Amino acid sequence: MWLFLSLYLIVVNLLLFSWMAIDKRRARAHAWRISEKRLWITAVIGGAIGGWIAMQVFRHKTKHAAFVFGFPCLIVMHVLLVLYVLLEK
């Protein structure tokens, strides 16, 4: 269980981190962007930590209150959910 959960969270967080980097680069180039819906869905299914780190590293979406407050709230919820799942036996 630990291994599967760890691998899943690593993949989802790396995915969102990458998408945030790509979206920032495309924003600067005025090119086609990755939708906020896709970013949010990926954050909700476990990628919020990767999204939050990408926000700090790339200074992307830092003026959007929904991202600034939403990603940390999702992180707290994910930590609590993971603790519940792993400790509930």
N, CA and C atoms as an extended XYZ file, in Angstrom:
267
Properties=species:S:1:pos:R:3:atomname:S:1:resname:S:1:resid:I:1 pbc="F F F"
N         0.827       -1.206        0.000 N   MET     1
C         0.000        0.000        0.000 CA  MET     1
C         0.865        1.262        0.000 C   MET     1
N         1.891        1.278        0.884 N   TRP     2
C         2.780        2.441        0.956 CA  TRP     2
C         3.439        2.704       -0.387 C   TRP     2
N         3.938        1.636       -1.012 N   LEU     3
C         4.657        1.782       -2.278 CA  LEU     3
C         3.747        2.332       -3.372 C   LEU     3
N         2.567        1.764       -3.513 N   PHE     4
C         1.631        2.230       -4.535 CA  PHE     4
C         1.251        3.690       -4.302 C   PHE     4
N         0.907        4.030       -3.076 N   LEU     5
C         0.508        5.400       -2.752 CA  LEU     5
C         1.653        6.373       -2.999 C   LEU     5
N         2.853        5.985       -2.607 N   SER     6
C         4.022        6.847       -2.813 CA  SER     6
C         4.283        7.086       -4.293 C   SER     6
N         4.277        6.020       -5.072 N   LEU     7
C         4.515        6.159       -6.513 CA  LEU     7
C         3.433        7.000       -7.183 C   LEU     7
N         2.189        6.771       -6.806 N   TYR     8
C         1.081        7.545       -7.365 CA  TYR     8
C         1.270        9.039       -7.086 C   TYR     8
N         1.551        9.376       -5.828 N   LEU     9
C         1.700       10.787       -5.457 CA  LEU     9
C         2.909       11.425       -6.133 C   LEU     9
N         3.988       10.686       -6.267 N   ILE    10
C         5.168       11.220       -6.960 CA  ILE    10
C         4.830       11.534       -8.410 C   ILE    10
N         4.183       10.613       -9.093 N   VAL    11
C         3.843       10.808      -10.511 CA  VAL    11
C         2.886       11.985      -10.692 C   VAL    11
N         1.837       12.046       -9.889 N   VAL    12
C         0.842       13.114      -10.033 CA  VAL    12
C         1.463       14.479       -9.720 C   VAL    12
N         2.311       14.545       -8.708 N   ASN    13
C         2.940       15.814       -8.361 CA  ASN    13
C         3.950       16.257       -9.414 C   ASN    13
N         4.725       15.326       -9.950 N   LEU    14
C         5.645       15.670      -11.037 CA  LEU    14
C         4.886       16.122      -12.281 C   LEU    14
N         3.759       15.491      -12.539 N   LEU    15
C         2.934       15.874      -13.681 CA  LEU    15
C         2.446       17.316      -13.542 C   LEU    15
N         1.887       17.655      -12.397 N   LEU    16
C         1.387       19.020      -12.220 CA  LEU    16
C         2.530       20.026      -12.204 C   LEU    16
N         3.651       19.687      -11.579 N   PHE    17
C         4.816       20.568      -11.591 CA  PHE    17
C         5.232       20.856      -13.033 C   PHE    17
N         5.288       19.813      -13.849 N   SER    18
C         5.672       19.971      -15.258 CA  SER    18
C         4.668       20.816      -16.025 C   SER    18
N         3.374       20.548      -15.808 N   TRP    19
C         2.353       21.326      -16.508 CA  TRP    19
C         2.397       22.795      -16.116 C   TRP    19
N         2.681       23.080      -14.867 N   MET    20
C         2.785       24.483      -14.439 CA  MET    20
C         3.979       25.149      -15.129 C   MET    20
N         5.093       24.437      -15.252 N   ALA    21
C         6.270       24.979      -15.938 CA  ALA    21
C         5.963       25.230      -17.413 C   ALA    21
N         5.322       24.269      -18.048 N   ILE    22
C         4.960       24.411      -19.465 CA  ILE    22
C         3.989       25.571      -19.646 C   ILE    22
N         2.996       25.676      -18.768 N   ASP    23
C         2.008       26.748      -18.871 CA  ASP    23
C         2.661       28.115      -18.696 C   ASP    23
N         3.615       28.220      -17.786 N   LYS    24
C         4.321       29.491      -17.585 CA  LYS    24
C         5.102       29.863      -18.845 C   LYS    24
N         5.793       28.888      -19.411 N   ARG    25
C         6.565       29.150      -20.627 CA  ARG    25
C         5.645       29.571      -21.774 C   ARG    25
N         4.509       28.894      -21.905 N   ARG    26
C         3.560       29.242      -22.967 CA  ARG    26
C         2.916       30.601      -22.718 C   ARG    26
N         2.700       30.954      -21.467 N   ALA    27
C         2.125       32.264      -21.152 CA  ALA    27
C         3.073       33.371      -21.603 C   ALA    27
N         4.348       33.185      -21.352 N   ARG    28
C         5.336       34.187      -21.778 CA  ARG    28
C         5.405       34.310      -23.295 C   ARG    28
N         5.175       33.195      -23.990 N   ALA    29
C         5.247       33.175      -25.454 CA  ALA    29
C         3.909       33.505      -26.106 C   ALA    29
N         2.893       33.796      -25.300 N   HIS    30
C         1.538       34.058      -25.799 CA  HIS    30
C         1.047       32.906      -26.678 C   HIS    30
N         1.347       31.697      -26.251 N   ALA    31
C         0.959       30.493      -26.986 CA  ALA    31
C        -0.233       29.827      -26.309 C   ALA    31
N        -0.687       28.721      -26.911 N   TRP    32
C        -1.791       27.943      -26.361 CA  TRP    32
C        -1.425       27.494      -24.956 C   TRP    32
N        -2.365       27.614      -24.018 N   ARG    33
C        -2.109       27.357      -22.600 CA  ARG    33
C        -2.769       26.071      -22.139 C   ARG    33
N        -2.265       25.565      -21.038 N   ILE    34
C        -2.893       24.429      -20.361 CA  ILE    34
C        -4.049       25.001      -19.548 C   ILE    34
N        -5.202       24.392      -19.652 N   SER    35
C        -6.389       24.954      -19.004 CA  SER    35
C        -6.275       24.887      -17.481 C   SER    35
N        -6.870       25.888      -16.832 N   GLU    36
C        -6.898       25.886      -15.372 CA  GLU    36
C        -7.675       24.679      -14.862 C   GLU    36
N        -8.680       24.265      -15.618 N   LYS    37
C        -9.452       23.088      -15.223 CA  LYS    37
C        -8.540       21.868      -15.111 C   LYS    37
N        -7.668       21.673      -16.081 N   ARG    38
C        -6.738       20.541      -16.048 CA  ARG    38
C        -5.782       20.663      -14.860 C   ARG    38
N        -5.295       21.868      -14.604 N   LEU    39
C        -4.395       22.071      -13.465 CA  LEU    39
C        -5.108       21.747      -12.155 C   LEU    39
N        -6.354       22.217      -12.033 N   TRP    40
C        -7.118       21.971      -10.804 CA  TRP    40
C        -7.442       20.497      -10.614 C   TRP    40
N        -7.845       19.828      -11.676 N   ILE    41
C        -8.173       18.400      -11.556 CA  ILE    41
C        -6.944       17.624      -11.092 C   ILE    41
N        -5.800       17.952      -11.665 N   THR    42
C        -4.573       17.265      -11.269 CA  THR    42
C        -4.215       17.574       -9.816 C   THR    42
N        -4.453       18.801       -9.388 N   ALA    43
C        -4.200       19.152       -7.983 CA  ALA    43
C        -5.142       18.398       -7.057 C   ALA    43
N        -6.394       18.302       -7.424 N   VAL    44
C        -7.396       17.645       -6.575 CA  VAL    44
C        -7.106       16.149       -6.430 C   VAL    44
N        -6.623       15.515       -7.484 N   ILE    45
C        -6.378       14.068       -7.398 CA  ILE    45
C        -5.027       13.733       -6.762 C   ILE    45
N        -4.359       14.725       -6.205 N   GLY    46
C        -3.150       14.438       -5.440 CA  GLY    46
C        -1.923       15.248       -5.785 C   GLY    46
N        -2.005       16.150       -6.751 N   GLY    47
C        -0.824       16.882       -7.192 CA  GLY    47
C        -0.638       18.264       -6.613 C   GLY    47
N        -1.343       18.588       -5.549 N   ALA    48
C        -1.310       19.951       -5.011 CA  ALA    48
C         0.078       20.373       -4.541 C   ALA    48
N         0.840       19.456       -3.975 N   ILE    49
C         2.185       19.814       -3.502 CA  ILE    49
C         3.066       20.202       -4.688 C   ILE    49
N         3.022       19.424       -5.751 N   GLY    50
C         3.789       19.754       -6.946 CA  GLY    50
C         3.360       21.072       -7.555 C   GLY    50
N         2.056       21.344       -7.533 N   GLY    51
C         1.552       22.615       -8.040 CA  GLY    51
C         2.003       23.787       -7.199 C   GLY    51
N         1.978       23.610       -5.879 N   TRP    52
C         2.398       24.695       -4.985 CA  TRP    52
C         3.891       24.977       -5.136 C   TRP    52
N         4.691       23.921       -5.226 N   ILE    53
C         6.135       24.111       -5.425 CA  ILE    53
C         6.392       24.814       -6.752 C   ILE    53
N         5.680       24.420       -7.804 N   ALA    54
C         5.837       25.063       -9.112 CA  ALA    54
C         5.445       26.534       -9.050 C   ALA    54
N         4.405       26.851       -8.279 N   MET    55
C         4.014       28.258       -8.123 CA  MET    55
C         5.173       29.070       -7.561 C   MET    55
N         5.883       28.509       -6.596 N   GLN    56
C         6.990       29.224       -5.965 CA  GLN    56
C         8.205       29.302       -6.893 C   GLN    56
N         8.527       28.196       -7.545 N   VAL    57
C         9.711       28.128       -8.403 CA  VAL    57
C         9.555       28.997       -9.647 C   VAL    57
N         8.405       28.926      -10.299 N   PHE    58
C         8.202       29.615      -11.572 CA  PHE    58
C         7.435       30.927      -11.444 C   PHE    58
N         7.021       31.266      -10.219 N   ARG    59
C         6.219       32.472       -9.982 CA  ARG    59
C         5.017       32.480      -10.927 C   ARG    59
N         4.310       31.363      -10.947 N   HIS    60
C         3.181       31.188      -11.863 CA  HIS    60
C         1.897       31.020      -11.065 C   HIS    60
N         0.872       31.736      -11.443 N   LYS    61
C        -0.453       31.708      -10.803 CA  LYS    61
C        -0.416       32.284       -9.387 C   LYS    61
N         0.593       33.058       -9.068 N   THR    62
C         0.732       33.589       -7.709 CA  THR    62
C        -0.178       34.786       -7.441 C   THR    62
N        -0.799       35.321       -8.465 N   LYS    63
C        -1.729       36.436       -8.271 CA  LYS    63
C        -3.180       35.975       -8.299 C   LYS    63
N        -3.381       34.681       -8.443 N   HIS    64
C        -4.727       34.109       -8.461 CA  HIS    64
C        -5.046       33.575       -7.071 C   HIS    64
N        -5.963       34.231       -6.386 N   ALA    65
C        -6.303       33.840       -5.009 CA  ALA    65
C        -6.742       32.385       -4.921 C   ALA    65
N        -7.441       31.911       -5.935 N   ALA    66
C        -7.906       30.519       -5.903 CA  ALA    66
C        -6.729       29.550       -5.822 C   ALA    66
N        -5.659       29.839       -6.527 N   PHE    67
C        -4.479       28.975       -6.480 CA  PHE    67
C        -3.689       29.207       -5.194 C   PHE    67
N        -3.519       30.463       -4.820 N   VAL    68
C        -2.722       30.807       -3.632 CA  VAL    68
C        -3.302       30.186       -2.368 C   VAL    68
N        -4.617       30.184       -2.239 N   PHE    69
C        -5.254       29.611       -1.050 CA  PHE    69
C        -5.731       28.179       -1.281 C   PHE    69
N        -6.088       27.861       -2.512 N   GLY    70
C        -6.637       26.544       -2.814 CA  GLY    70
C        -5.623       25.420       -2.738 C   GLY    70
N        -4.432       25.629       -3.296 N   PHE    71
C        -3.427       24.567       -3.265 CA  PHE    71
C        -3.024       24.210       -1.835 C   PHE    71
N        -2.733       25.185       -0.961 N   PRO    72
C        -2.414       24.813        0.431 CA  PRO    72
C        -3.562       24.090        1.138 C   PRO    72
N        -4.788       24.484        0.871 N   CYS    73
C        -5.936       23.781        1.476 CA  CYS    73
C        -5.996       22.338        0.990 C   CYS    73
N        -5.754       22.136       -0.293 N   LEU    74
C        -5.732       20.775       -0.831 CA  LEU    74
C        -4.595       19.958       -0.221 C   LEU    74
N        -3.458       20.592       -0.007 N   ILE    75
C        -2.327       19.887        0.605 CA  ILE    75
C        -2.711       19.379        1.984 C   ILE    75
N        -3.343       20.225        2.781 N   VAL    76
C        -3.772       19.812        4.122 CA  VAL    76
C        -4.758       18.650        4.021 C   VAL    76
N        -5.722       18.761        3.124 N   MET    77
C        -6.703       17.684        2.964 CA  MET    77
C        -6.041       16.386        2.509 C   MET    77
N        -5.074       16.486        1.595 N   HIS    78
C        -4.388       15.286        1.118 CA  HIS    78
C        -3.575       14.630        2.226 C   HIS    78
N        -2.884       15.432        3.013 N   VAL    79
C        -2.098       14.875        4.123 CA  VAL    79
C        -3.015       14.151        5.098 C   VAL    79
N        -4.132       14.779        5.440 N   LEU    80
C        -5.076       14.139        6.364 CA  LEU    80
C        -5.655       12.856        5.773 C   LEU    80
N        -5.974       12.872        4.494 N   LEU    81
C        -6.520       11.683        3.838 CA  LEU    81
C        -5.496       10.548        3.803 C   LEU    81
N        -4.258       10.876        3.456 N   VAL    82
C        -3.209        9.854        3.417 CA  VAL    82
C        -2.985        9.267        4.807 C   VAL    82
N        -2.941       10.120        5.821 N   LEU    83
C        -2.777        9.619        7.192 CA  LEU    83
C        -3.932        8.709        7.580 C   LEU    83
N        -5.132        9.099        7.240 N   TYR    84
C        -6.304        8.282        7.558 CA  TYR    84
C        -6.217        6.912        6.881 C   TYR    84
N        -5.900        6.928        5.581 N   VAL    85
C        -5.840        5.676        4.822 CA  VAL    85
C        -4.738        4.762        5.360 C   VAL    85
N        -3.584        5.334        5.663 N   LEU    86
C        -2.461        4.510        6.096 CA  LEU    86
C        -2.572        4.045        7.542 C   LEU    86
N        -3.246        4.819        8.374 N   LEU    87
C        -3.354        4.452        9.785 CA  LEU    87
C        -4.607        3.652       10.100 C   LEU    87
N        -5.564        3.648        9.200 N   GLU    88
C        -6.819        2.921        9.402 CA  GLU    88
C        -6.633        1.470        8.961 C   GLU    88
N        -6.546        0.588        9.917 N   LYS    89
C        -6.356       -0.835        9.557 CA  LYS    89
C        -7.283       -1.710       10.304 C   LYS    89
